Amino acid sequence: MVQPVGDHGVGDPRFEDLTARARIRDAALRLFAERGIDGASIRDIARAAGVSGGLVRHHFGSKEGLRDACDAYALDRLMRIKEQAVLEGQLANPGFLPATHPTILLLYRYLARGMVDGSRAAASMFDDMVELAEQWLARHEPGHSQDPRAYAAVLVAMQTGLLALHEHLSRALGADILAPEGHLRMSKALVDFYSSPLLSPDLAAQAHAAFEQVERLQQPITATPQGRERPKERN
């Protein structure tokens, strides 16, 4: 049975069963998602987790260290949910999405805050997401793209762009995409987007050929044996 993670609070039996480190991390995720990194203090996080500020520093060293742990957990948890849905067939399980949706929303709210603050941690998280996407392609969709690195980077930018522009997208849809109604509407649109190619194979081939022609035209010139310069030969 799939259990939501990170969206329960002090007094909930599931919360009490967590280790202190996990309780601190989950409390930080919730507060960072609600207030942003700068808006949640160590004292706030400790109070929400039911521990002392000293214990927070014992486990994570600083708020930056706690943020790094939250970043790693958020990416790992979302990747695990994706693997369960896609690779393990859980998407066909009627109980899967209702069980995981609260966790997905919490982690998306966290990422929407964390990806746009211009920090080193935000840049590192984006790089990690690209690396994970590239590894996923290599394992599960080898040969899908002529340039897997670029494919992974563009895919991550498109996905995180939805979160970075969530206020505009929510306004366009008439519902908050970081809340259940808006997120479900956006997600169904994404399924339509990914399942229905906008370019035919012939048009895609023409586009690749056109871009490759531009690349050849932009290649640097080379010197002839006599010292004269001439363009590189083109096919």
C-alpha positions as CSV (number, residue, x, y, z in Angstrom):
1,M,0.0,0.0,0.0
2,V,1.4,3.4,-1.0
3,Q,1.6,5.9,1.9
4,P,1.7,9.7,1.4
5,V,4.9,11.1,2.9
6,G,5.6,14.5,4.4
7,D,2.0,15.9,4.7
8,H,1.1,14.8,8.2
9,G,1.8,16.7,11.5
10,V,2.6,16.4,15.2
11,G,0.0,14.3,16.9
12,D,-0.6,12.0,13.9
13,P,0.6,8.5,14.8
14,R,2.4,8.2,11.5
15,F,4.3,11.3,12.4
16,E,5.3,10.0,15.8
17,D,6.6,6.8,14.2
18,L,9.2,8.7,12.1
19,T,12.7,9.2,13.2
20,A,13.7,12.6,14.5
21,R,15.7,13.3,11.4
22,A,12.8,12.4,9.1
23,R,10.4,14.5,11.2
24,I,12.7,17.5,10.9
25,R,13.0,17.0,7.2
26,D,9.3,16.6,6.7
27,A,8.6,19.7,8.8
28,A,11.1,21.7,6.8
29,L,9.6,20.6,3.5
30,R,6.2,21.8,4.6
31,L,7.4,25.1,5.9
32,F,9.8,25.8,3.0
33,A,6.9,25.0,0.6
34,E,4.6,27.4,2.5
35,R,7.0,30.2,3.2
36,G,10.0,29.8,1.1
37,I,13.5,29.0,2.4
38,D,14.1,32.5,3.9
39,G,10.7,32.5,5.5
40,A,11.2,29.5,7.7
41,S,13.7,29.7,10.6
42,I,15.4,26.8,12.4
43,R,13.2,27.6,15.4
44,D,10.0,27.4,13.3
45,I,11.1,24.0,11.9
46,A,12.1,22.7,15.3
47,R,8.7,23.7,16.7
48,A,6.8,22.0,13.8
49,A,8.9,18.9,14.2
50,G,8.5,18.7,18.0
51,V,12.3,18.9,18.6
52,S,14.8,21.4,19.8
53,G,16.8,23.7,17.6
54,G,19.9,22.1,18.8
55,L,18.7,18.7,17.5
56,V,18.1,20.3,14.1
57,R,21.6,21.5,14.0
58,H,22.9,18.2,15.2
59,H,21.4,16.3,12.3
60,F,21.8,18.9,9.5
61,G,24.4,21.4,10.7
62,S,22.6,24.5,9.3
63,K,19.5,25.6,7.4
64,E,21.5,25.2,4.2
65,G,22.4,21.6,5.1
66,L,18.7,21.0,5.9
67,R,17.7,22.4,2.5
68,D,20.2,20.2,0.8
69,A,18.6,17.2,2.5
70,C,15.1,18.3,1.5
71,D,16.3,18.8,-2.1
72,A,17.7,15.3,-2.3
73,Y,14.6,13.8,-0.7
74,A,12.2,15.7,-2.9
75,L,14.0,14.5,-6.1
76,D,14.4,10.9,-4.9
77,R,10.7,10.7,-3.8
78,L,9.4,12.1,-7.1
79,M,11.6,9.8,-9.1
80,R,10.4,6.8,-7.0
81,I,6.7,7.7,-7.6
82,K,7.4,8.0,-11.3
83,E,9.1,4.6,-11.3
84,Q,6.2,3.1,-9.5
85,A,3.7,4.7,-11.9
86,V,5.5,4.0,-15.2
87,L,7.7,1.0,-14.7
88,E,5.8,-1.0,-12.0
89,G,2.3,-0.4,-13.6
90,Q,0.9,1.3,-10.5
91,L,-0.8,4.0,-12.7
92,A,-3.4,1.4,-13.5
93,N,-4.0,0.8,-9.7
94,P,-7.1,2.9,-8.7
95,G,-5.6,3.5,-5.3
96,F,-2.2,4.7,-6.4
97,L,-2.8,8.3,-7.5
98,P,-5.2,9.2,-4.6
99,A,-2.5,7.9,-2.2
100,T,0.5,9.7,-3.7
101,H,-1.2,12.9,-4.9
102,P,-0.9,14.8,-1.6
103,T,2.8,14.0,-1.5
104,I,3.3,15.1,-5.2
105,L,1.5,18.4,-4.5
106,L,3.7,19.1,-1.4
107,L,6.9,18.3,-3.3
108,Y,5.8,20.5,-6.3
109,R,5.0,23.4,-3.9
110,Y,8.5,22.9,-2.4
111,L,10.1,22.9,-5.9
112,A,8.1,25.9,-7.0
113,R,9.6,27.9,-4.2
114,G,13.1,26.4,-4.3
115,M,13.8,26.5,-8.0
116,V,13.4,30.3,-8.5
117,D,15.4,31.8,-5.6
118,G,18.6,32.2,-7.6
119,S,20.7,30.3,-5.1
120,R,23.5,27.8,-5.5
121,A,21.2,25.2,-4.2
122,A,18.6,25.9,-6.9
123,A,21.2,25.6,-9.6
124,S,22.5,22.4,-8.1
125,M,19.0,21.0,-7.9
126,F,18.4,21.7,-11.6
127,D,21.6,20.1,-12.5
128,D,20.7,17.0,-10.5
129,M,17.3,16.8,-12.2
130,V,19.0,16.9,-15.6
131,E,21.4,14.2,-14.6
132,L,18.5,12.0,-13.3
133,A,16.5,12.6,-16.5
134,E,19.5,11.7,-18.7
135,Q,20.1,8.5,-16.6
136,W,16.4,7.6,-17.0
137,L,16.6,8.0,-20.8
138,A,19.7,5.8,-21.0
139,R,18.1,3.0,-19.0
140,H,14.6,3.1,-20.3
141,E,14.6,4.9,-23.7
142,P,18.0,4.4,-25.2
143,G,18.4,5.9,-28.7
144,H,15.3,8.1,-28.1
145,S,17.3,11.3,-29.0
146,Q,20.4,12.1,-31.0
147,D,21.5,14.4,-28.1
148,P,20.3,12.8,-24.8
149,R,21.9,15.6,-22.7
150,A,20.1,18.3,-24.5
151,Y,16.8,16.3,-24.5
152,A,17.1,15.8,-20.7
153,A,17.9,19.5,-20.1
154,V,15.0,20.8,-22.2
155,L,12.6,18.3,-20.6
156,V,13.6,19.4,-17.1
157,A,13.4,23.1,-18.1
158,M,9.9,22.5,-19.5
159,Q,8.7,20.7,-16.3
160,T,10.2,23.1,-13.9
161,G,9.1,26.1,-16.0
162,L,5.5,25.1,-15.3
163,L,6.3,25.4,-11.6
164,A,8.3,28.7,-11.9
165,L,5.3,30.2,-13.9
166,H,2.7,28.6,-11.7
167,E,1.0,32.0,-10.9
168,H,0.5,32.7,-14.6
169,L,-0.5,29.2,-15.4
170,S,-2.9,29.0,-12.5
171,R,-4.5,32.3,-13.7
172,A,-4.9,30.9,-17.2
173,L,-6.5,27.7,-15.9
174,G,-8.7,29.4,-13.3
175,A,-7.3,27.1,-10.6
176,D,-4.1,26.8,-8.6
177,I,-1.9,24.2,-10.2
178,L,-0.3,23.5,-6.8
179,A,-3.7,22.5,-5.4
180,P,-5.6,19.4,-6.4
181,E,-8.1,20.8,-8.9
182,G,-5.6,22.9,-10.9
183,H,-2.8,20.3,-10.7
184,L,-5.1,17.5,-12.1
185,R,-6.3,19.8,-15.0
186,M,-2.6,20.6,-15.8
187,S,-1.6,17.0,-15.6
188,K,-4.3,15.9,-18.0
189,A,-3.2,18.5,-20.5
190,L,0.4,17.3,-20.1
191,V,-0.7,13.7,-20.9
192,D,-2.3,15.0,-24.1
193,F,0.8,17.0,-24.9
194,Y,3.2,14.1,-24.5
195,S,1.0,11.5,-26.1
196,S,0.2,13.5,-29.3
197,P,3.3,14.7,-31.2
198,L,3.0,18.1,-32.7
199,L,5.4,17.4,-35.5
200,S,5.0,14.6,-38.1
201,P,8.0,12.4,-38.7
202,D,8.6,14.1,-42.1
203,L,8.4,17.6,-40.6
204,A,10.7,16.6,-37.7
205,A,13.3,15.2,-40.2
206,Q,13.1,18.5,-42.2
207,A,13.7,20.5,-39.1
208,H,16.7,18.4,-38.1
209,A,18.1,18.8,-41.6
210,A,17.6,22.5,-41.5
211,F,19.3,22.9,-38.1
212,E,22.2,20.7,-39.3
213,Q,22.6,22.9,-42.4
214,V,22.9,26.0,-40.2
215,E,25.4,24.2,-38.0
216,R,27.6,23.4,-41.1
217,L,27.4,27.0,-42.3
218,Q,28.6,28.2,-38.9
219,Q,31.7,25.9,-38.8
220,P,35.0,27.9,-38.7
221,I,37.1,28.2,-41.8
222,T,40.3,26.2,-42.2
223,A,43.7,27.2,-43.7
224,T,44.9,25.8,-47.0
225,P,48.5,24.5,-47.3
226,Q,49.5,27.7,-49.1
227,G,48.3,29.8,-46.1
228,R,45.0,30.9,-47.8
229,E,41.8,30.4,-45.9
230,R,38.9,28.6,-47.3
231,P,35.6,27.3,-45.7
232,K,35.4,23.7,-44.6
233,E,33.9,21.5,-47.2
234,R,30.2,20.9,-46.8
235,N,28.2,17.9,-47.9
